[in-house]
Amino acid sequence: MFVVFVYVHVKPDCIDAFRKESEKNALESRKEPGVIRFDVLQQLDDPTRFVLYEAYRDEDGAKAHKETPHYAQWRDAVAPMMAEPRYSVKYNFCVKIN
């Protein structure tokens, strides 16, 4: 499994629009064969900060996600909403607990 955390800081007046665009992207992303989980989290003490939790079967699944129309639509729609550039941290799954 390959996991990506995407950290996003949006402008205060863009919170609702970002949530709407991200929900559409997450719903479509969950339909991709390489996606295991795709969640959008909003920080409790600072609602302008979000984390996208993306779990893929492998790195190829993550690469395929970035080639989808819904990802491109999300990327372009939310770009002007950012208070600062988003960034991601990638992880390999190393411990499985049943």
N, CA, C and O atoms as CSV, one atom per row, in Angstrom:
chain,resi,resn,atom,element,x,y,z
A,1,MET,N,N,0.844,-1.176,0.000
A,1,MET,CA,C,0.000,0.000,0.000
A,1,MET,C,C,0.888,1.238,0.000
A,1,MET,O,O,1.962,1.247,0.601
A,2,PHE,N,N,0.429,2.271,-0.676
A,2,PHE,CA,C,1.140,3.540,-0.805
A,2,PHE,C,C,0.185,4.633,-0.334
A,2,PHE,O,O,-0.930,4.742,-0.842
A,3,VAL,N,N,0.612,5.437,0.627
A,3,VAL,CA,C,-0.255,6.440,1.244
A,3,VAL,C,C,0.325,7.830,1.034
A,3,VAL,O,O,1.533,8.045,1.137
A,4,VAL,N,N,-0.569,8.767,0.739
A,4,VAL,CA,C,-0.171,10.161,0.549
A,4,VAL,C,C,-1.031,11.034,1.466
A,4,VAL,O,O,-2.255,10.912,1.495
A,5,PHE,N,N,-0.371,11.908,2.207
A,5,PHE,CA,C,-1.055,12.952,2.969
A,5,PHE,C,C,-0.805,14.261,2.233
A,5,PHE,O,O,0.345,14.650,2.024
A,6,VAL,N,N,-1.876,14.942,1.838
A,6,VAL,CA,C,-1.756,16.226,1.156
A,6,VAL,C,C,-2.229,17.305,2.125
A,6,VAL,O,O,-3.365,17.273,2.597
A,7,TYR,N,N,-1.357,18.247,2.414
A,7,TYR,CA,C,-1.645,19.319,3.362
A,7,TYR,C,C,-2.035,20.577,2.594
A,7,TYR,O,O,-1.301,21.045,1.724
A,8,VAL,N,N,-3.209,21.118,2.934
A,8,VAL,CA,C,-3.764,22.241,2.202
A,8,VAL,C,C,-4.188,23.335,3.179
A,8,VAL,O,O,-4.851,23.066,4.181
A,9,HIS,N,N,-3.800,24.557,2.876
A,9,HIS,CA,C,-4.228,25.738,3.628
A,9,HIS,C,C,-4.969,26.636,2.653
A,9,HIS,O,O,-4.390,27.137,1.690
A,10,VAL,N,N,-6.268,26.836,2.914
A,10,VAL,CA,C,-7.079,27.632,2.004
A,10,VAL,C,C,-7.385,29.002,2.594
A,10,VAL,O,O,-7.292,29.211,3.804
A,11,LYS,N,N,-7.747,29.916,1.728
A,11,LYS,CA,C,-8.156,31.254,2.157
A,11,LYS,C,C,-9.473,31.134,2.939
A,11,LYS,O,O,-10.327,30.323,2.581
A,12,PRO,N,N,-9.643,31.926,3.996
A,12,PRO,CA,C,-10.858,31.813,4.823
A,12,PRO,C,C,-12.162,31.921,4.038
A,12,PRO,O,O,-13.132,31.238,4.365
A,13,ASP,N,N,-12.203,32.751,3.026
A,13,ASP,CA,C,-13.437,32.909,2.254
A,13,ASP,C,C,-13.660,31.793,1.235
A,13,ASP,O,O,-14.647,31.808,0.500
A,14,CYS,N,N,-12.748,30.832,1.194
A,14,CYS,CA,C,-12.841,29.730,0.220
A,14,CYS,C,C,-13.135,28.379,0.868
A,14,CYS,O,O,-13.158,27.359,0.179
A,15,ILE,N,N,-13.358,28.358,2.166
A,15,ILE,CA,C,-13.538,27.082,2.871
A,15,ILE,C,C,-14.671,26.259,2.257
A,15,ILE,O,O,-14.470,25.093,1.914
A,16,ASP,N,N,-15.846,26.846,2.116
A,16,ASP,CA,C,-16.999,26.086,1.603
A,16,ASP,C,C,-16.773,25.621,0.164
A,16,ASP,O,O,-17.104,24.487,-0.181
A,17,ALA,N,N,-16.219,26.484,-0.664
A,17,ALA,CA,C,-15.955,26.102,-2.056
A,17,ALA,C,C,-14.918,24.990,-2.128
A,17,ALA,O,O,-15.049,24.069,-2.935
A,18,PHE,N,N,-13.887,25.069,-1.288
A,18,PHE,CA,C,-12.868,24.014,-1.271
A,18,PHE,C,C,-13.486,22.690,-0.846
A,18,PHE,O,O,-13.223,21.652,-1.454
A,19,ARG,N,N,-14.298,22.726,0.187
A,19,ARG,CA,C,-14.953,21.488,0.649
A,19,ARG,C,C,-15.807,20.873,-0.458
A,19,ARG,O,O,-15.785,19.660,-0.664
A,20,LYS,N,N,-16.551,21.707,-1.161
A,20,LYS,CA,C,-17.422,21.220,-2.239
A,20,LYS,C,C,-16.597,20.565,-3.348
A,20,LYS,O,O,-16.917,19.459,-3.784
A,21,GLU,N,N,-15.544,21.234,-3.805
A,21,GLU,CA,C,-14.700,20.675,-4.864
A,21,GLU,C,C,-13.991,19.404,-4.401
A,21,GLU,O,O,-13.852,18.450,-5.166
A,22,SER,N,N,-13.554,19.398,-3.168
A,22,SER,CA,C,-12.827,18.242,-2.645
A,22,SER,C,C,-13.742,17.041,-2.443
A,22,SER,O,O,-13.325,15.898,-2.625
A,23,GLU,N,N,-14.985,17.301,-2.067
A,23,GLU,CA,C,-15.945,16.205,-1.927
A,23,GLU,C,C,-16.188,15.539,-3.276
A,23,GLU,O,O,-16.208,14.311,-3.370
A,24,LYS,N,N,-16.372,16.347,-4.323
A,24,LYS,CA,C,-16.575,15.779,-5.666
A,24,LYS,C,C,-15.369,14.940,-6.083
A,24,LYS,O,O,-15.526,13.841,-6.616
A,25,ASN,N,N,-14.174,15.457,-5.841
A,25,ASN,CA,C,-12.960,14.732,-6.201
A,25,ASN,C,C,-12.845,13.428,-5.411
A,25,ASN,O,O,-12.512,12.385,-5.973
A,26,ALA,N,N,-13.117,13.490,-4.117
A,26,ALA,CA,C,-13.009,12.288,-3.280
A,26,ALA,C,C,-14.001,11.210,-3.722
A,26,ALA,O,O,-13.650,10.033,-3.800
A,27,LEU,N,N,-15.233,11.613,-4.011
A,27,LEU,CA,C,-16.238,10.631,-4.434
A,27,LEU,C,C,-15.830,9.929,-5.724
A,27,LEU,O,O,-15.990,8.714,-5.845
A,28,GLU,N,N,-15.309,10.678,-6.681
A,28,GLU,CA,C,-14.854,10.074,-7.932
A,28,GLU,C,C,-13.580,9.262,-7.726
A,28,GLU,O,O,-13.416,8.204,-8.334
A,29,SER,N,N,-12.691,9.740,-6.888
A,29,SER,CA,C,-11.426,9.030,-6.630
A,29,SER,C,C,-11.675,7.659,-6.028
A,29,SER,O,O,-10.970,6.700,-6.343
A,30,ARG,N,N,-12.671,7.564,-5.168
A,30,ARG,CA,C,-12.982,6.281,-4.512
A,30,ARG,C,C,-13.441,5.222,-5.508
A,30,ARG,O,O,-13.449,4.034,-5.184
A,31,LYS,N,N,-13.819,5.630,-6.704
A,31,LYS,CA,C,-14.240,4.691,-7.749
A,31,LYS,C,C,-13.061,4.127,-8.537
A,31,LYS,O,O,-13.225,3.168,-9.291
A,32,GLU,N,N,-11.879,4.711,-8.370
A,32,GLU,CA,C,-10.709,4.263,-9.125
A,32,GLU,C,C,-10.241,2.902,-8.611
A,32,GLU,O,O,-10.253,2.665,-7.403
A,33,PRO,N,N,-9.827,2.004,-9.509
A,33,PRO,CA,C,-9.400,0.671,-9.075
A,33,PRO,C,C,-8.157,0.679,-8.191
A,33,PRO,O,O,-7.972,-0.236,-7.389
A,34,GLY,N,N,-7.308,1.683,-8.319
A,34,GLY,CA,C,-6.084,1.724,-7.522
A,34,GLY,C,C,-6.226,2.406,-6.179
A,34,GLY,O,O,-5.268,2.470,-5.409
A,35,VAL,N,N,-7.430,2.925,-5.886
A,35,VAL,CA,C,-7.662,3.654,-4.640
A,35,VAL,C,C,-8.274,2.722,-3.594
A,35,VAL,O,O,-9.269,2.046,-3.853
A,36,ILE,N,N,-7.668,2.698,-2.420
A,36,ILE,CA,C,-8.208,1.944,-1.285
A,36,ILE,C,C,-9.069,2.850,-0.413
A,36,ILE,O,O,-10.138,2.452,0.051
A,37,ARG,N,N,-8.589,4.076,-0.197
A,37,ARG,CA,C,-9.296,5.033,0.653
A,37,ARG,C,C,-8.924,6.447,0.216
A,37,ARG,O,O,-7.794,6.705,-0.200
A,38,PHE,N,N,-9.889,7.353,0.316
A,38,PHE,CA,C,-9.644,8.741,-0.061
A,38,PHE,C,C,-10.534,9.611,0.822
A,38,PHE,O,O,-11.748,9.657,0.627
A,39,ASP,N,N,-9.935,10.295,1.788
A,39,ASP,CA,C,-10.686,11.099,2.749
A,39,ASP,C,C,-10.199,12.540,2.745
A,39,ASP,O,O,-9.032,12.819,2.471
A,40,VAL,N,N,-11.113,13.445,3.054
A,40,VAL,CA,C,-10.793,14.861,3.208
A,40,VAL,C,C,-11.072,15.219,4.662
A,40,VAL,O,O,-12.195,15.073,5.143
A,41,LEU,N,N,-10.040,15.689,5.353
A,41,LEU,CA,C,-10.141,16.022,6.768
A,41,LEU,C,C,-9.958,17.522,6.958
A,41,LEU,O,O,-9.118,18.143,6.307
A,42,GLN,N,N,-10.758,18.099,7.861
A,42,GLN,CA,C,-10.648,19.529,8.160
A,42,GLN,C,C,-10.182,19.684,9.606
A,42,GLN,O,O,-10.719,19.054,10.517
A,43,GLN,N,N,-9.189,20.523,9.796
A,43,GLN,CA,C,-8.597,20.723,11.120
A,43,GLN,C,C,-9.606,21.402,12.050
A,43,GLN,O,O,-10.253,22.374,11.659
A,44,LEU,N,N,-9.741,20.898,13.273
A,44,LEU,CA,C,-10.731,21.419,14.208
A,44,LEU,C,C,-10.419,22.839,14.678
A,44,LEU,O,O,-11.315,23.682,14.721
A,45,ASP,N,N,-9.185,23.112,15.022
A,45,ASP,CA,C,-8.852,24.421,15.592
A,45,ASP,C,C,-8.484,25.470,14.539
A,45,ASP,O,O,-8.249,26.631,14.878
A,46,ASP,N,N,-8.433,25.076,13.287
A,46,ASP,CA,C,-8.181,26.018,12.189
A,46,ASP,C,C,-8.879,25.488,10.945
A,46,ASP,O,O,-8.294,24.707,10.195
A,47,PRO,N,N,-10.119,25.900,10.718
A,47,PRO,CA,C,-10.905,25.349,9.607
A,47,PRO,C,C,-10.378,25.684,8.210
A,47,PRO,O,O,-10.921,25.201,7.217
A,48,THR,N,N,-9.335,26.498,8.123
A,48,THR,CA,C,-8.745,26.783,6.817
A,48,THR,C,C,-7.718,25.731,6.420
A,48,THR,O,O,-7.171,25.781,5.318
A,49,ARG,N,N,-7.455,24.786,7.306
A,49,ARG,CA,C,-6.442,23.756,7.035
A,49,ARG,C,C,-7.097,22.395,6.854
A,49,ARG,O,O,-7.949,21.975,7.637
A,50,PHE,N,N,-6.665,21.724,5.791
A,50,PHE,CA,C,-7.212,20.426,5.421
A,50,PHE,C,C,-6.077,19.437,5.197
A,50,PHE,O,O,-4.944,19.819,4.905
A,51,VAL,N,N,-6.407,18.157,5.340
A,51,VAL,CA,C,-5.502,17.080,4.977
A,51,VAL,C,C,-6.287,16.104,4.110
A,51,VAL,O,O,-7.375,15.665,4.483
A,52,LEU,N,N,-5.735,15.773,2.966
A,52,LEU,CA,C,-6.306,14.718,2.143
A,52,LEU,C,C,-5.529,13.446,2.445
A,52,LEU,O,O,-4.308,13.404,2.300
A,53,TYR,N,N,-6.243,12.418,2.862
A,53,TYR,CA,C,-5.639,11.120,3.150
A,53,TYR,C,C,-5.964,10.214,1.975
A,53,TYR,O,O,-7.124,9.876,1.738
A,54,GLU,N,N,-4.930,9.826,1.244
A,54,GLU,CA,C,-5.101,9.042,0.027
A,54,GLU,C,C,-4.328,7.736,0.163
A,54,GLU,O,O,-3.101,7.746,0.267
A,55,ALA,N,N,-5.036,6.620,0.162
A,55,ALA,CA,C,-4.392,5.308,0.250
A,55,ALA,C,C,-4.611,4.573,-1.074
A,55,ALA,O,O,-5.740,4.405,-1.534
A,56,TYR,N,N,-3.507,4.146,-1.665
A,56,TYR,CA,C,-3.523,3.464,-2.961
A,56,TYR,C,C,-2.980,2.054,-2.820
A,56,TYR,O,O,-2.256,1.750,-1.872
A,57,ARG,N,N,-3.327,1.207,-3.752
A,57,ARG,CA,C,-2.793,-0.162,-3.760
A,57,ARG,C,C,-1.278,-0.144,-3.933
A,57,ARG,O,O,-0.561,-0.955,-3.347
A,58,ASP,N,N,-0.802,0.804,-4.753
A,58,ASP,CA,C,0.633,0.937,-5.011
A,58,ASP,C,C,0.894,2.299,-5.633
A,58,ASP,O,O,-0.036,3.077,-5.842
A,59,GLU,N,N,2.145,2.586,-5.927
A,59,GLU,CA,C,2.495,3.884,-6.517
A,59,GLU,C,C,1.842,4.096,-7.880
A,59,GLU,O,O,1.531,5.228,-8.252
A,60,ASP,N,N,1.635,3.018,-8.621
A,60,ASP,CA,C,0.969,3.138,-9.926
A,60,ASP,C,C,-0.454,3.666,-9.769
A,60,ASP,O,O,-0.933,4.433,-10.605
A,61,GLY,N,N,-1.132,3.251,-8.691
A,61,GLY,CA,C,-2.478,3.756,-8.422
A,61,GLY,C,C,-2.468,5.254,-8.185
A,61,GLY,O,O,-3.366,5.965,-8.635
A,62,ALA,N,N,-1.452,5.737,-7.477
A,62,ALA,CA,C,-1.322,7.177,-7.227
A,62,ALA,C,C,-1.035,7.924,-8.529
A,62,ALA,O,O,-1.579,9.003,-8.763
A,63,LYS,N,N,-0.190,7.354,-9.362
A,63,LYS,CA,C,0.121,7.986,-10.652
A,63,LYS,C,C,-1.121,8.032,-11.543
A,63,LYS,O,O,-1.382,9.040,-12.200
A,64,ALA,N,N,-1.880,6.941,-11.562
A,64,ALA,CA,C,-3.096,6.891,-12.381
A,64,ALA,C,C,-4.118,7.922,-11.901
A,64,ALA,O,O,-4.830,8.517,-12.711
A,65,HIS,N,N,-4.189,8.131,-10.599
A,65,HIS,CA,C,-5.127,9.118,-10.045
A,65,HIS,C,C,-4.855,10.506,-10.623
A,65,HIS,O,O,-5.787,11.239,-10.955
A,66,LYS,N,N,-3.594,10.857,-10.739
A,66,LYS,CA,C,-3.242,12.194,-11.238
A,66,LYS,C,C,-3.517,12.359,-12.733
A,66,LYS,O,O,-3.393,13.463,-13.262
A,67,GLU,N,N,-3.884,11.289,-13.412
A,67,GLU,CA,C,-4.211,11.348,-14.834
A,67,GLU,C,C,-5.716,11.391,-15.090
A,67,GLU,O,O,-6.147,11.411,-16.243
A,68,THR,N,N,-6.519,11.406,-14.024
A,68,THR,CA,C,-7.975,11.382,-14.192
A,68,THR,C,C,-8.529,12.784,-14.422
A,68,THR,O,O,-7.957,13.766,-13.949
A,69,PRO,N,N,-9.636,12.877,-15.145
A,69,PRO,CA,C,-10.267,14.187,-15.355
A,69,PRO,C,C,-10.728,14.848,-14.052
A,69,PRO,O,O,-10.633,16.067,-13.908
A,70,HIS,N,N,-11.228,14.046,-13.105
A,70,HIS,CA,C,-11.714,14.660,-11.864
A,70,HIS,C,C,-10.571,15.246,-11.043
A,70,HIS,O,O,-10.762,16.256,-10.365
A,71,TYR,N,N,-9.385,14.635,-11.088
A,71,TYR,CA,C,-8.241,15.218,-10.393
A,71,TYR,C,C,-7.861,16.552,-11.046
A,71,TYR,O,O,-7.638,17.540,-10.347
A,72,ALA,N,N,-7.787,16.584,-12.363
A,72,ALA,CA,C,-7.427,17.816,-13.069
A,72,ALA,C,C,-8.442,18.920,-12.785
A,72,ALA,O,O,-8.076,20.081,-12.602
A,73,GLN,N,N,-9.704,18.550,-12.750
A,73,GLN,CA,C,-10.749,19.539,-12.456
A,73,GLN,C,C,-10.568,20.080,-11.037
A,73,GLN,O,O,-10.640,21.290,-10.822
A,74,TRP,N,N,-10.332,19.184,-10.062
A,74,TRP,CA,C,-10.109,19.615,-8.679
A,74,TRP,C,C,-8.888,20.521,-8.587
A,74,TRP,O,O,-8.955,21.608,-8.012
A,75,ARG,N,N,-7.777,20.070,-9.152
A,75,ARG,CA,C,-6.514,20.819,-9.089
A,75,ARG,C,C,-6.689,22.247,-9.603
A,75,ARG,O,O,-6.242,23.205,-8.973
A,76,ASP,N,N,-7.346,22.374,-10.758
A,76,ASP,CA,C,-7.525,23.692,-11.367
A,76,ASP,C,C,-8.531,24.550,-10.594
A,76,ASP,O,O,-8.363,25.765,-10.481
A,77,ALA,N,N,-9.571,23.912,-10.066
A,77,ALA,CA,C,-10.603,24.660,-9.338
A,77,ALA,C,C,-10.087,25.196,-8.010
A,77,ALA,O,O,-10.419,26.317,-7.626
A,78,VAL,N,N,-9.279,24.408,-7.304
A,78,VAL,CA,C,-8.851,24.824,-5.958
A,78,VAL,C,C,-7.568,25.648,-5.951
A,78,VAL,O,O,-7.246,26.258,-4.931
A,79,ALA,N,N,-6.844,25.684,-7.035
A,79,ALA,CA,C,-5.575,26.428,-7.061
A,79,ALA,C,C,-5.729,27.872,-6.590
A,79,ALA,O,O,-4.926,28.317,-5.771
A,80,PRO,N,N,-6.725,28.629,-7.069
A,80,PRO,CA,C,-6.841,30.004,-6.596
A,80,PRO,C,C,-7.371,30.133,-5.162
A,80,PRO,O,O,-7.374,31.228,-4.600
A,81,MET,N,N,-7.813,29.029,-4.576
A,81,MET,CA,C,-8.326,29.045,-3.207
A,81,MET,C,C,-7.223,28.912,-2.157
A,81,MET,O,O,-7.465,29.130,-0.970
A,82,MET,N,N,-6.028,28.560,-2.587
A,82,MET,CA,C,-4.940,28.267,-1.661
A,82,MET,C,C,-4.371,29.536,-1.016
A,82,MET,O,O,-4.103,30.526,-1.697
A,83,ALA,N,N,-4.194,29.488,0.300
A,83,ALA,CA,C,-3.519,30.567,1.021
A,83,ALA,C,C,-2.008,30.434,0.858
A,83,ALA,O,O,-1.268,31.410,0.981
A,84,GLU,N,N,-1.566,29.209,0.578
A,84,GLU,CA,C,-0.154,28.900,0.319
A,84,GLU,C,C,-0.133,27.611,-0.488
A,84,GLU,O,O,-1.130,26.888,-0.503
A,85,PRO,N,N,0.961,27.303,-1.152
A,85,PRO,CA,C,0.995,26.078,-1.962
A,85,PRO,C,C,0.765,24.829,-1.107
A,85,PRO,O,O,1.278,24.716,0.007
A,86,ARG,N,N,-0.014,23.903,-1.653
A,86,ARG,CA,C,-0.215,22.629,-0.951
A,86,ARG,C,C,1.053,21.800,-1.079
A,86,ARG,O,O,1.872,22.026,-1.971
A,87,TYR,N,N,1.204,20.833,-0.171
A,87,TYR,CA,C,2.348,19.928,-0.268
A,87,TYR,C,C,1.920,18.548,0.207
A,87,TYR,O,O,0.924,18.398,0.914
A,88,SER,N,N,2.685,17.552,-0.190
A,88,SER,CA,C,2.329,16.182,0.181
A,88,SER,C,C,3.522,15.466,0.797
A,88,SER,O,O,4.682,15.807,0.566
A,89,VAL,N,N,3.182,14.460,1.590
A,89,VAL,CA,C,4.168,13.564,2.186
A,89,VAL,C,C,3.715,12.152,1.838
A,89,VAL,O,O,2.550,11.800,2.024
A,90,LYS,N,N,4.637,11.355,1.337
A,90,LYS,CA,C,4.306,10.008,0.865
A,90,LYS,C,C,4.874,8.952,1.826
A,90,LYS,O,O,5.951,9.119,2.398
A,91,TYR,N,N,4.111,7.862,1.981
A,91,TYR,CA,C,4.495,6.792,2.893
A,91,TYR,C,C,4.269,5.430,2.250
A,91,TYR,O,O,3.369,5.255,1.429
A,92,ASN,N,N,5.098,4.479,2.635
A,92,ASN,CA,C,4.863,3.071,2.333
A,92,ASN,C,C,4.252,2.436,3.574
A,92,ASN,O,O,4.639,2.750,4.700
A,93,PHE,N,N,3.316,1.561,3.362
A,93,PHE,CA,C,2.664,0.844,4.470
A,93,PHE,C,C,3.640,-0.222,4.949
A,93,PHE,O,O,4.121,-1.020,4.144
A,94,CYS,N,N,3.941,-0.250,6.245
A,94,CYS,CA,C,4.954,-1.197,6.709
A,94,CYS,C,C,4.487,-2.161,7.793
A,94,CYS,O,O,5.159,-3.165,8.029
A,95,VAL,N,N,3.368,-1.900,8.461
A,95,VAL,CA,C,2.888,-2.797,9.514
A,95,VAL,C,C,1.390,-3.020,9.304
A,95,VAL,O,O,0.620,-2.065,9.198
A,96,LYS,N,N,0.992,-4.272,9.246
A,96,LYS,CA,C,-0.427,-4.592,9.101
A,96,LYS,C,C,-0.902,-5.311,10.353
A,96,LYS,O,O,-0.325,-6.314,10.773
A,97,ILE,N,N,-1.960,-4.779,10.935
A,97,ILE,CA,C,-2.564,-5.403,12.114
A,97,ILE,C,C,-3.962,-5.855,11.714
A,97,ILE,O,O,-4.765,-5.059,11.227
A,98,ASN,N,N,-4.243,-7.118,11.918
A,98,ASN,CA,C,-5.558,-7.641,11.520
A,98,ASN,C,C,-6.614,-7.171,12.416
A,98,ASN,O,O,-7.781,-7.514,12.228
